[in-house]
Amino acid sequence: MKITVCIGSSCHIKGSRQVVEGLQRLIAEHNLGDKVEINGTFCMGQCQKGVCVEIEEKIFSVTPETVEEFFEQNVLGKA
């Protein structure tokens, strides 16, 4: 599974670094390092949505506060 996190200026201000760190931590905790890949990209063109995270061509709005819920719903069991 490939997860792409926007690290453009708008998403950076909204916490993209913390989202990436949270995802890295959760991937390690669940031993999914060999199944899940995290990449960064600049501007996905949906700056109003907050930190944009893409999985399988679907874009989600994730915050540092919702990263665990996002991971549980969209990564666990699908990786």
C-alpha positions as CSV (number, residue, x, y, z in Angstrom):
1,M,0.0,0.0,0.0
2,K,1.3,3.4,-0.9
3,I,0.3,6.5,1.2
4,T,1.1,9.9,-0.1
5,V,1.1,12.9,2.2
6,C,1.0,16.5,1.0
7,I,3.9,18.5,2.4
8,G,3.2,21.7,0.5
9,S,3.1,25.0,2.4
10,S,-0.6,25.0,3.3
11,C,-0.6,21.4,4.5
12,H,2.7,21.9,6.3
13,I,1.2,24.7,8.3
14,K,-1.8,22.5,9.1
15,G,0.5,19.7,10.5
16,S,1.7,17.5,7.7
17,R,4.9,16.7,9.6
18,Q,3.0,15.5,12.6
19,V,0.7,13.4,10.3
20,V,3.8,11.8,8.7
21,E,5.4,11.1,12.1
22,G,2.1,9.6,13.4
23,L,1.7,7.3,10.3
24,Q,5.4,6.2,10.7
25,R,4.8,5.4,14.3
26,L,1.6,3.5,13.7
27,I,3.2,1.5,10.8
28,A,6.1,0.5,13.0
29,E,3.7,-0.4,16.0
30,H,1.7,-2.7,13.7
31,N,4.8,-4.2,11.9
32,L,3.6,-3.0,8.5
33,G,6.9,-1.6,7.3
34,D,7.1,-4.1,4.6
35,K,3.5,-3.5,3.4
36,V,3.0,0.2,3.7
37,E,5.1,2.9,2.0
38,I,4.9,6.6,2.8
39,N,5.7,9.3,0.3
40,G,5.6,13.0,0.3
41,T,4.4,15.3,-2.5
42,F,3.9,19.0,-3.0
43,C,0.5,20.4,-3.4
44,M,-2.4,18.1,-4.4
45,G,-4.5,21.1,-5.3
46,Q,-6.9,20.7,-2.4
47,C,-5.4,23.1,0.1
48,Q,-8.7,23.9,1.7
49,K,-9.0,20.3,2.9
50,G,-6.1,20.5,5.4
51,V,-3.4,17.8,5.3
52,C,-4.2,15.9,2.2
53,V,-3.4,12.2,2.3
54,E,-3.9,10.0,-0.7
55,I,-4.4,6.2,-0.8
56,E,-5.4,4.4,-4.0
57,E,-6.2,7.7,-5.8
58,K,-8.6,8.7,-3.0
59,I,-7.8,11.9,-1.1
60,F,-8.5,12.2,2.6
61,S,-8.2,15.2,5.0
62,V,-6.2,14.2,8.0
63,T,-5.0,16.2,11.0
64,P,-2.5,15.3,13.7
65,E,-5.5,14.7,16.0
66,T,-7.2,12.3,13.6
67,V,-4.2,10.4,12.2
68,E,-4.9,7.3,14.5
69,E,-8.6,7.1,13.4
70,F,-7.6,7.5,9.8
71,F,-5.0,4.7,10.1
72,E,-7.4,2.3,11.8
73,Q,-10.1,3.0,9.2
74,N,-8.1,3.2,6.0
75,V,-4.8,1.3,6.5
76,L,-5.2,-1.5,9.1
77,G,-6.7,-4.6,7.6
78,K,-6.2,-3.3,4.0
79,A,-2.4,-3.3,3.9
